[in-house]
Amino acid sequence: MLDERVTAVYLVETPYTLERAAEVIAGEQSTGTFTAVPGETASLKERHGAAIVSVEALEETDTPSLPGTKVPRGHDGKYRRGLIKVSYPLLNFGPSLPNLMSAVAGNLFELQELSGLRLVDLELPEAFAAAYPGPKFGVEGTRRLTGVYGRPVIGTIVKPSVGLSMEQLGSLVREMALAGVDFIKDDELNANPPYAPLKDKVKAVMAEVERAADETGRRVMYAFNITGDIDELRRNHDLVVEAGGNCVMVSINSIGVAGLSWLNRYSQVPIHAHRNGWGMMTRSPLLGMEFTVYQKLCRLAGADHLHVNGLGSKFYESDESVVRSIRACRQPLFGGYGTMPVVSSGQWAGTAGITYEQAGTTDLMHLAGGGILAHPDGPAAGVESMKQGWEAAVKAVAAEEYAVTHGALRRAIERFGAVEGRRA
């Protein structure tokens, strides 16, 4: 560990030179401060100081991306952008995700010398693999538990998001399970509210899951939202498992990567990791971090499933960005850590084709709320339309052509409109 290092790549915007910005970042996040202090020796800096690996100039702009920037005396009105790579001694913080974040994504976002800063990549040493075992189930474990092979795991979300009684929820779950859906999840808005306590929800849902399994021979995977304070996580997890549940869900940005890692240490079922709140960390192109970095942290912490948005979705994110996110989740991390990407948001049978065309894989979870529940012939037809959409995609047949002989898909197209994605 004495010689191991973490390398971070930043997209930077600054009214200063890029070299000056790099020095400020490296100093602020390791041994430096705004002035020399007692004990700040050359040997200490050599051992614990961050090192600038490279500086690559990009374009210039006339307007700062972020407020509060201090400009140098005699500023020429230009804000320079570039990629800055900084290497940090692992000795400073050890293989700890919370302390890693303080080092590579801490106070530097507040530096006045920077008018834009985004963490775009992160290279971690093997010490992190030893400290964080990663997901216990991932793609293969999820396929084994659902019995789904050769196509995506087709899922849906409990809607309305909030307000259903236990009787209404149970009825919906039963209907969806009998319809043949592989996976059902709680909405991120609905965990353990006063009107529908988790213990009551688990009882109502599992009763219907078991009844449907007795009829169909297939047991749907249901992700119970157990998000809560740290002392609640284990209690909520155990409640689900003791009732026979086979998946739990948490909102990562609510419990943090440390909370996710703690849950993963004892979890006996897959962890469905929802990234709600992600937009505030990434929507500004010159602030926050790339999903490339985020998914590495989540996978190390134990996310078996991880949301990536959807192609042609209702959110701002471009299709290209979603595809990069899917591919990032599938890239080997320390030779393993196989997290299943979860494609969701505005999805229906017609989005299967563009998803497969651009992502090139069926190793994902494809979730549709209204795309299944609002099918004109009912949820069972909605599920069937999703399967038919993927059959067409894998066979490289246009959805409209396949729909001529596949009624559920045809009716979905009639209900939801043209098959298209958002490319830009």
C-alpha positions as CSV (number, residue, x, y, z in Angstrom):
1,M,0.0,0.0,0.0
2,L,2.9,2.3,0.6
3,D,3.6,2.7,-3.1
4,E,0.0,2.3,-4.5
5,R,-1.8,5.4,-5.9
6,V,-5.2,6.5,-7.1
7,T,-5.4,8.4,-10.3
8,A,-8.2,10.9,-11.0
9,V,-9.0,12.6,-14.2
10,Y,-10.7,16.0,-14.1
11,L,-12.4,18.2,-16.8
12,V,-11.4,21.6,-15.7
13,E,-12.3,25.2,-16.6
14,T,-10.3,28.1,-15.2
15,P,-9.4,31.7,-15.9
16,Y,-5.8,30.8,-14.9
17,T,-3.5,28.6,-16.8
18,L,-4.3,24.9,-16.7
19,E,-1.0,24.3,-15.1
20,R,-1.9,26.7,-12.3
21,A,-5.3,25.0,-11.9
22,A,-3.6,21.6,-11.6
23,E,-1.2,22.8,-8.9
24,V,-4.1,24.2,-6.9
25,I,-6.1,20.9,-7.2
26,A,-3.1,18.8,-6.2
27,G,-2.2,21.0,-3.3
28,E,-5.7,21.5,-1.9
29,Q,-6.4,17.7,-1.9
30,S,-3.2,16.6,-0.3
31,T,-0.5,18.4,1.6
32,G,-1.0,22.0,0.5
33,T,-2.9,25.0,2.0
34,F,-3.0,28.7,1.1
35,T,0.3,29.4,2.8
36,A,3.3,27.4,4.1
37,V,2.9,26.0,7.6
38,P,5.3,24.5,10.2
39,G,6.0,20.9,9.4
40,E,5.5,21.2,5.7
41,T,8.8,19.7,4.7
42,A,10.1,18.5,1.4
43,S,10.1,14.9,2.5
44,L,6.5,15.1,3.7
45,K,5.4,16.6,0.4
46,E,7.3,13.9,-1.5
47,R,5.6,11.1,0.5
48,H,2.1,12.5,0.8
49,G,1.7,15.1,-1.9
50,A,-0.5,14.6,-4.9
51,A,1.3,14.5,-8.2
52,I,0.3,16.1,-11.5
53,V,0.5,13.4,-14.1
54,S,-0.6,15.3,-17.2
55,V,-2.4,18.4,-18.5
56,E,-4.2,18.3,-21.8
57,A,-5.6,21.6,-23.2
58,L,-9.0,21.7,-24.8
59,E,-11.1,24.6,-26.0
60,E,-11.6,28.1,-24.5
61,T,-14.8,30.0,-23.6
62,D,-15.7,33.6,-22.9
63,T,-18.1,32.8,-20.1
64,P,-17.5,31.0,-16.8
65,S,-19.7,27.9,-16.3
66,L,-19.9,28.3,-12.5
67,P,-20.4,31.4,-10.3
68,G,-17.9,32.7,-7.7
69,T,-14.8,32.4,-9.7
70,K,-11.8,34.7,-8.9
71,V,-10.0,36.0,-11.9
72,P,-6.3,36.9,-12.0
73,R,-5.1,40.4,-12.3
74,G,-4.9,41.4,-16.0
75,H,-7.3,38.5,-17.0
76,D,-7.6,38.2,-20.8
77,G,-11.3,37.3,-20.6
78,K,-10.7,33.6,-21.6
79,Y,-11.7,30.6,-19.5
80,R,-9.5,27.6,-20.5
81,R,-10.7,24.0,-20.4
82,G,-8.7,20.9,-20.2
83,L,-8.2,17.4,-18.8
84,I,-6.0,17.2,-15.8
85,K,-4.8,13.9,-14.4
86,V,-3.7,13.9,-10.7
87,S,-2.2,11.0,-8.8
88,Y,-2.8,10.6,-5.0
89,P,-0.9,8.4,-2.6
90,L,-3.2,5.6,-1.3
91,L,-1.2,6.0,2.0
92,N,-3.2,9.3,2.6
93,F,-6.6,7.7,2.9
94,G,-6.3,3.9,2.5
95,P,-8.8,1.6,0.6
96,S,-11.9,3.4,2.0
97,L,-14.6,4.7,-0.3
98,P,-15.8,7.5,2.0
99,N,-12.3,8.8,2.5
100,L,-11.5,8.3,-1.2
101,M,-14.3,10.7,-2.0
102,S,-12.9,13.3,0.4
103,A,-9.6,13.1,-1.5
104,V,-10.7,13.0,-5.1
105,A,-14.0,14.9,-4.9
106,G,-13.9,17.1,-1.8
107,N,-13.2,20.8,-1.3
108,L,-11.7,21.2,-4.8
109,F,-15.3,21.8,-6.2
110,E,-15.3,25.1,-4.2
111,L,-11.9,26.5,-5.3
112,Q,-12.2,30.0,-6.6
113,E,-9.5,29.3,-9.2
114,L,-11.9,27.0,-11.0
115,S,-15.0,28.0,-13.0
116,G,-15.8,24.4,-13.8
117,L,-14.7,21.0,-12.5
118,R,-15.9,17.5,-13.3
119,L,-14.5,14.2,-12.2
120,V,-14.5,12.1,-15.4
121,D,-12.5,9.0,-14.5
122,L,-10.9,7.2,-11.6
123,E,-8.2,4.5,-11.6
124,L,-8.1,2.5,-8.4
125,P,-5.4,0.1,-7.1
126,E,-6.0,-3.6,-6.2
127,A,-6.2,-2.7,-2.5
128,F,-9.9,-1.6,-3.1
129,A,-10.7,-5.0,-4.5
130,A,-9.5,-6.6,-1.3
131,A,-11.5,-4.2,0.9
132,Y,-14.7,-4.3,-1.1
133,P,-15.9,-7.7,-2.5
134,G,-18.5,-6.1,-4.7
135,P,-21.9,-7.5,-5.8
136,K,-22.8,-11.0,-4.6
137,F,-25.3,-11.7,-7.4
138,G,-24.9,-9.4,-10.4
139,V,-26.0,-10.5,-13.8
140,E,-25.5,-14.3,-13.3
141,G,-27.1,-14.4,-9.9
142,T,-30.1,-12.4,-11.0
143,R,-30.6,-14.6,-14.0
144,R,-30.4,-17.7,-11.8
145,L,-33.0,-16.4,-9.4
146,T,-35.4,-15.2,-12.1
147,G,-34.8,-18.1,-14.5
148,V,-34.4,-15.7,-17.4
149,Y,-31.8,-16.4,-20.0
150,G,-31.3,-15.2,-23.6
151,R,-33.2,-11.9,-23.1
152,P,-33.3,-9.0,-20.7
153,V,-35.1,-9.4,-17.3
154,I,-38.4,-7.7,-18.0
155,G,-39.7,-5.6,-15.1
156,T,-42.2,-3.0,-13.9
157,I,-42.6,-0.5,-11.2
158,V,-45.5,-0.2,-8.7
159,K,-47.7,2.7,-9.9
160,P,-49.2,4.9,-8.6
161,S,-45.9,5.7,-6.8
162,V,-47.6,6.4,-3.5
163,G,-51.1,6.0,-2.0
164,L,-52.1,2.4,-2.7
165,S,-53.6,0.5,0.1
166,M,-52.2,-2.9,1.0
167,E,-55.2,-4.6,-0.7
168,Q,-54.6,-2.5,-3.9
169,L,-50.9,-3.3,-3.8
170,G,-51.5,-7.0,-3.4
171,S,-54.0,-7.1,-6.2
172,L,-51.5,-5.3,-8.5
173,V,-48.6,-7.6,-7.6
174,R,-50.8,-10.6,-8.2
175,E,-51.9,-9.3,-11.6
176,M,-48.4,-8.6,-12.7
177,A,-47.0,-11.9,-11.4
178,L,-49.7,-13.8,-13.2
179,A,-49.0,-11.7,-16.3
180,G,-45.5,-13.3,-16.5
181,V,-43.3,-10.3,-15.6
182,D,-39.9,-11.3,-14.2
183,F,-39.3,-8.4,-11.8
184,I,-41.3,-5.8,-9.9
185,K,-39.9,-3.0,-7.9
186,D,-41.1,-0.5,-5.4
187,D,-40.9,3.1,-6.5
188,E,-38.0,5.2,-5.0
189,L,-40.7,7.4,-3.4
190,N,-42.2,4.5,-1.4
191,A,-40.1,2.8,1.3
192,N,-41.5,2.7,4.8
193,P,-44.2,5.5,4.9
194,P,-46.6,5.8,7.9
195,Y,-49.6,5.0,5.7
196,A,-48.0,1.8,4.4
197,P,-45.4,0.4,6.8
198,L,-42.8,-1.9,5.3
199,K,-43.8,-4.9,7.5
200,D,-47.4,-4.6,6.2
201,K,-46.2,-4.2,2.6
202,V,-43.9,-7.3,2.8
203,K,-46.7,-9.4,4.2
204,A,-49.2,-8.3,1.5
205,V,-46.8,-8.6,-1.4
206,M,-45.2,-11.9,-0.4
207,A,-48.6,-13.5,0.0
208,E,-49.4,-12.7,-3.6
209,V,-46.0,-13.6,-4.9
210,E,-46.4,-17.1,-3.4
211,R,-50.0,-17.5,-4.6
212,A,-48.9,-16.6,-8.1
213,A,-45.9,-18.9,-8.0
214,D,-48.2,-21.8,-7.0
215,E,-50.3,-21.1,-10.1
216,T,-47.5,-20.3,-12.7
217,G,-44.5,-22.3,-11.3
218,R,-42.4,-19.1,-11.6
219,R,-41.5,-16.8,-8.7
220,V,-41.4,-13.1,-9.6
221,M,-38.5,-11.2,-8.1
222,Y,-39.8,-8.2,-6.0
223,A,-37.4,-5.5,-4.9
224,F,-38.6,-4.0,-1.6
225,N,-37.5,-0.5,-1.0
226,I,-35.7,-0.7,2.4
227,T,-34.1,2.8,2.2
228,G,-33.8,4.3,5.6
229,D,-31.3,5.3,8.3
230,I,-28.3,3.0,8.8
231,D,-29.8,1.3,11.9
232,E,-33.0,0.5,9.9
233,L,-31.2,-1.2,6.9
234,R,-30.4,-4.5,8.6
235,R,-33.8,-4.7,10.3
236,N,-35.6,-4.0,7.0
237,H,-33.4,-6.4,5.1
238,D,-34.0,-9.2,7.6
239,L,-37.8,-8.5,7.5
240,V,-37.8,-9.1,3.7
241,V,-35.6,-12.2,3.8
242,E,-37.5,-13.8,6.7
243,A,-40.7,-13.4,4.7
244,G,-39.1,-15.2,1.7
245,G,-38.3,-12.1,-0.3
246,N,-35.6,-12.3,-3.0
247,C,-34.5,-8.7,-3.5
248,V,-34.1,-5.4,-1.7
249,M,-33.8,-1.9,-3.1
250,V,-32.0,1.1,-1.8
251,S,-31.6,4.7,-3.0
252,I,-27.8,5.0,-3.1
253,N,-27.6,8.8,-2.8
254,S,-29.8,8.7,0.3
255,I,-27.8,6.0,2.2
256,G,-24.4,6.8,0.6
257,V,-21.8,4.3,-0.7
258,A,-20.8,3.5,2.9
259,G,-24.4,2.5,3.7
260,L,-24.6,0.4,0.5
261,S,-21.3,-1.3,1.4
262,W,-22.5,-2.0,4.9
263,L,-25.8,-3.5,3.6
264,N,-23.8,-5.7,1.2
265,R,-21.8,-7.2,4.0
266,Y,-24.7,-9.2,5.3
267,S,-27.3,-9.1,2.4
268,Q,-28.6,-12.5,1.4
269,V,-30.4,-11.3,-1.7
270,P,-29.6,-9.0,-4.6
271,I,-29.4,-5.3,-4.0
272,H,-31.3,-3.2,-6.5
273,A,-29.5,0.2,-6.4
274,H,-31.5,3.2,-7.5
275,R,-29.6,6.4,-8.3
276,N,-32.4,8.9,-7.8
277,G,-30.8,12.3,-7.1
278,W,-28.1,11.5,-9.7
279,G,-29.1,14.5,-11.8
280,M,-27.9,17.0,-9.3
281,M,-24.5,15.4,-9.4
282,T,-24.0,15.3,-13.1
283,R,-26.5,17.4,-15.1
284,S,-24.2,20.4,-15.4
285,P,-21.5,19.5,-17.9
286,L,-18.8,21.3,-15.9
287,L,-19.7,20.1,-12.4
288,G,-20.0,16.9,-10.5
289,M,-18.8,13.6,-12.0
290,E,-19.3,11.2,-14.9
291,F,-21.2,8.0,-14.5
292,T,-18.0,6.2,-15.4
293,V,-16.7,7.1,-11.9
294,Y,-20.1,6.7,-10.1
295,Q,-20.7,3.2,-11.2
296,K,-17.2,2.0,-10.1
297,L,-18.0,3.3,-6.6
298,C,-21.4,1.6,-6.6
299,R,-20.1,-1.7,-7.9
300,L,-17.4,-1.8,-5.3
301,A,-19.9,-1.1,-2.6
302,G,-22.1,-4.0,-3.8
303,A,-24.8,-2.9,-6.3
304,D,-26.1,-6.0,-8.0
305,H,-28.4,-3.9,-10.2
306,L,-27.8,-0.2,-11.1
307,H,-30.1,2.3,-12.8
308,V,-28.7,3.9,-16.0
309,N,-31.8,5.7,-17.4
310,G,-33.4,4.6,-20.7
311,L,-33.0,5.3,-24.4
312,G,-35.7,7.7,-25.7
313,S,-36.6,8.4,-22.1
314,K,-38.5,11.2,-20.4
315,F,-35.3,12.6,-18.8
316,Y,-32.8,15.0,-20.2
317,E,-30.0,12.5,-20.7
318,S,-29.0,11.7,-24.3
319,D,-29.1,8.2,-25.7
320,E,-25.4,8.3,-26.2
321,S,-24.9,8.9,-22.5
322,V,-27.2,6.1,-21.5
323,V,-25.3,3.7,-23.8
324,R,-22.0,4.7,-22.3
325,S,-23.5,4.0,-18.9
326,I,-24.7,0.5,-19.9
327,R,-21.2,-0.3,-21.3
328,A,-19.5,1.1,-18.2
329,C,-21.5,-1.3,-16.0
330,R,-20.4,-4.2,-18.2
331,Q,-16.7,-3.3,-18.2
332,P,-14.7,-5.7,-15.9
333,L,-13.7,-4.1,-12.7
334,F,-10.8,-6.0,-11.0
335,G,-11.7,-8.9,-13.2
336,G,-15.3,-9.2,-12.0
337,Y,-18.0,-7.1,-10.2
338,G,-20.7,-7.9,-12.7
339,T,-23.5,-5.4,-12.0
340,M,-26.7,-5.6,-14.2
341,P,-27.6,-2.3,-15.8
342,V,-31.2,-1.3,-15.2
343,V,-32.8,0.5,-18.2
344,S,-35.8,2.5,-17.2
345,S,-37.8,5.8,-17.6
346,G,-40.3,6.1,-20.3
347,Q,-39.7,2.6,-21.6
348,W,-42.0,0.3,-23.6
349,A,-41.8,-2.5,-26.2
350,G,-40.8,0.0,-28.9
351,T,-37.6,1.0,-27.1
352,A,-36.2,-2.5,-27.1
353,G,-34.9,-2.2,-30.7
354,I,-32.9,1.0,-30.2
355,T,-31.6,-0.3,-26.9
356,Y,-30.3,-3.5,-28.4
357,E,-29.0,-1.8,-31.5
358,Q,-26.9,0.7,-29.5
359,A,-26.0,-1.2,-26.4
360,G,-25.5,-4.5,-28.1
361,T,-26.4,-6.7,-25.2
362,T,-29.4,-8.5,-23.5
363,D,-27.6,-8.6,-20.2
364,L,-29.7,-5.9,-18.7
365,M,-33.0,-5.3,-16.9
366,H,-35.6,-3.5,-18.9
367,L,-38.2,-1.8,-16.7
368,A,-41.5,-0.3,-18.0
369,G,-44.2,1.2,-15.8
370,G,-46.8,2.7,-18.1
371,G,-45.3,0.7,-21.0
372,I,-46.7,-2.5,-19.4
373,L,-49.5,-1.3,-17.1
374,A,-51.1,1.0,-19.7
375,H,-51.1,-1.5,-22.6
376,P,-54.5,-1.3,-24.2
377,D,-55.1,-5.0,-23.7
378,G,-53.9,-5.1,-20.1
379,P,-50.7,-5.8,-18.2
380,A,-50.3,-9.4,-19.5
381,A,-50.3,-8.1,-23.0
382,G,-47.9,-5.4,-21.9
383,V,-45.4,-8.0,-20.6
384,E,-45.9,-10.0,-23.8
385,S,-45.3,-6.9,-26.0
386,M,-42.0,-6.3,-24.2
387,K,-40.8,-9.8,-24.9
388,Q,-41.9,-9.5,-28.5
389,G,-40.1,-6.2,-28.8
390,W,-36.9,-7.9,-27.7
391,E,-37.5,-10.9,-30.0
392,A,-37.6,-8.5,-32.9
393,A,-34.6,-6.6,-31.7
394,V,-32.4,-9.7,-31.4
395,K,-33.5,-10.9,-34.8
396,A,-32.8,-7.5,-36.3
397,V,-36.3,-7.1,-37.5
398,A,-38.0,-3.7,-37.3
399,A,-40.6,-3.6,-34.6
400,E,-43.4,-2.4,-37.0
401,E,-42.6,-5.4,-39.3
402,Y,-42.6,-7.9,-36.4
403,A,-45.8,-6.4,-35.1
404,V,-47.7,-7.5,-38.2
405,T,-47.8,-11.1,-36.9
406,H,-47.4,-10.3,-33.2
407,G,-50.5,-8.7,-31.8
408,A,-49.3,-7.5,-28.4
409,L,-46.5,-5.6,-30.0
410,R,-48.8,-4.2,-32.6
411,R,-51.2,-2.9,-30.0
412,A,-48.4,-1.4,-28.0
413,I,-47.3,0.6,-31.1
414,E,-50.9,1.7,-31.7
415,R,-51.0,2.9,-28.1
416,F,-47.6,4.5,-27.6
417,G,-46.8,5.7,-31.1
418,A,-43.7,5.7,-33.3
419,V,-40.7,3.7,-32.4
420,E,-37.8,6.1,-32.0
421,G,-35.1,7.2,-29.6
422,R,-33.4,10.5,-28.8
423,R,-30.0,10.4,-30.5
424,A,-28.6,13.9,-29.6
